[in-house]
């Protein structure tokens, strides 16, 4: 992100995210989008991007899972109750079909290691947004 061009960076990250290259939301771009929105002064959109990142990371490491029902899927922490979250429906649409088509990735223990840098960056951005939003 070029300094002082955060709104433009946010627009470009949004455009990149709209290209559905991956069935699972892009945990590389979403935190960067959150930071760009925050630095551009849009805390609401920053929080939205962080929430989507967190849901995606939790699903990828196995903390929450996709439950197959008829006629669709839902995300759950306990295997029976649908997660109540503002962004969960959008995330279910993208993530759950990917997991059930066998492209969800390696086992959760390996996924944590593979996603370690993404998890660390997510928490750095979350801390930045939280610490400066007072």
C-alpha positions as CSV (number, residue, x, y, z in Angstrom):
1,X,0.0,0.0,0.0
2,X,1.4,3.3,-1.0
3,X,1.3,5.8,1.9
4,X,-1.8,8.1,1.9
5,X,-3.5,6.1,-0.9
6,X,-5.4,3.8,1.4
7,X,-8.8,4.3,-0.1
8,X,-7.5,3.5,-3.5
9,X,-5.7,0.4,-2.0
10,X,-9.0,-0.7,-0.5
11,X,-10.7,-0.5,-3.8
12,X,-8.0,-2.5,-5.5
13,X,-8.1,-5.2,-2.8
14,X,-11.9,-5.4,-3.1
15,X,-11.5,-5.8,-6.9
16,X,-8.9,-8.6,-6.4
17,X,-11.2,-10.3,-3.9
18,X,-14.1,-10.2,-6.3
19,X,-12.2,-12.5,-8.6
20,X,-13.1,-15.9,-7.3
21,X,-9.8,-17.6,-7.8
22,X,-10.2,-19.6,-4.6
23,X,-13.3,-21.2,-3.1
24,X,-12.1,-20.2,0.3
25,X,-11.9,-16.5,1.1
26,X,-8.4,-15.1,0.6
27,X,-6.8,-14.9,4.0
28,X,-3.9,-13.1,2.5
29,X,-5.9,-10.2,1.0
30,X,-8.6,-9.8,3.6
31,X,-6.4,-8.5,6.5
32,X,-4.7,-6.2,4.1
33,X,-8.1,-4.9,3.0
34,X,-9.0,-4.4,6.7
35,X,-5.8,-2.4,7.3
36,X,-6.4,-0.3,4.1
37,X,-9.9,0.5,5.2
38,X,-8.8,1.3,8.7
39,X,-6.0,3.7,7.5
40,X,-8.5,5.3,5.1
41,X,-10.8,6.0,8.1
42,X,-13.5,3.3,7.4
43,X,-13.5,1.3,10.7
44,X,-16.8,-0.4,9.8
45,X,-15.4,-2.0,6.6
46,X,-12.1,-2.8,8.5
47,X,-14.1,-4.7,11.1
48,X,-16.1,-6.5,8.3
49,X,-12.9,-7.7,6.6
50,X,-11.4,-8.8,9.9
51,X,-14.6,-10.8,10.8
52,X,-14.5,-12.5,7.4
53,X,-10.8,-13.3,7.8
54,X,-11.4,-14.8,11.3
55,X,-14.3,-17.0,10.0
56,X,-12.2,-18.2,7.1
57,X,-9.1,-19.0,9.3
58,X,-11.3,-20.8,11.9
59,X,-12.8,-23.0,9.2
60,X,-9.5,-23.7,7.6
61,X,-7.9,-24.9,10.8
62,X,-10.9,-26.9,11.9
63,X,-12.2,-24.9,14.8
64,X,-15.5,-24.5,13.0
65,X,-16.8,-26.9,10.4
66,X,-19.1,-27.1,7.5
67,X,-22.2,-29.3,8.2
68,X,-23.9,-30.9,5.2
69,X,-27.7,-30.7,5.4
70,X,-30.4,-31.0,2.9
71,X,-30.5,-28.7,0.9
72,X,-27.3,-27.0,1.9
73,X,-24.5,-26.4,4.3
74,X,-23.9,-24.4,7.5
75,X,-20.9,-23.4,9.6
76,X,-20.9,-24.8,13.2
77,X,-18.6,-24.8,16.2
78,X,-20.3,-27.9,17.8
79,X,-21.5,-29.8,14.8
80,X,-25.2,-29.1,15.3
81,X,-25.8,-25.4,15.8
82,X,-25.3,-22.9,13.0
83,X,-23.0,-20.0,13.8
84,X,-24.8,-16.8,14.2
85,X,-22.7,-14.1,12.5
86,X,-23.4,-11.2,10.2
87,X,-21.1,-12.6,7.5
88,X,-21.6,-16.3,8.0
89,X,-23.9,-16.9,5.0
90,X,-21.5,-15.4,2.5
91,X,-18.7,-17.5,4.0
92,X,-20.8,-20.7,3.9
93,X,-21.5,-20.2,0.2
94,X,-17.8,-20.0,-0.6
95,X,-16.2,-22.3,1.9
96,X,-18.5,-25.2,2.5
97,X,-18.9,-26.3,-1.1
98,X,-15.0,-26.2,-1.4
99,X,-14.6,-28.4,1.7
100,X,-17.1,-31.0,0.5
101,X,-15.6,-31.1,-2.9
102,X,-12.4,-32.3,-1.3
103,X,-10.4,-29.1,-1.9
104,X,-10.5,-27.9,1.7
105,X,-6.8,-28.7,2.2
106,X,-4.8,-30.8,4.6
107,X,-5.8,-31.9,8.1
108,X,-6.3,-29.1,10.6
109,X,-3.0,-29.7,12.5
110,X,-1.0,-29.2,9.2
111,X,-3.2,-26.3,8.2
112,X,-2.4,-24.4,11.4
113,X,1.3,-24.6,10.5
114,X,0.7,-23.6,6.9
115,X,-1.4,-20.7,7.9
116,X,0.8,-19.5,10.8
117,X,2.0,-16.3,9.0
118,X,-1.6,-15.5,8.0
119,X,-2.8,-16.0,11.6
120,X,0.0,-13.9,13.0
121,X,-0.8,-11.1,10.5
122,X,-4.5,-11.3,11.2
123,X,-3.8,-10.7,14.9
124,X,-1.4,-7.8,14.2
125,X,-4.0,-6.0,12.0
126,X,-6.7,-6.7,14.6
127,X,-4.6,-5.3,17.4
128,X,-3.8,-2.2,15.3
129,X,-7.4,-1.6,14.4
130,X,-8.5,-2.2,18.1
131,X,-5.8,-0.1,19.7
132,X,-6.3,3.0,17.5
133,X,-10.1,2.9,17.4
134,X,-10.6,4.4,20.9
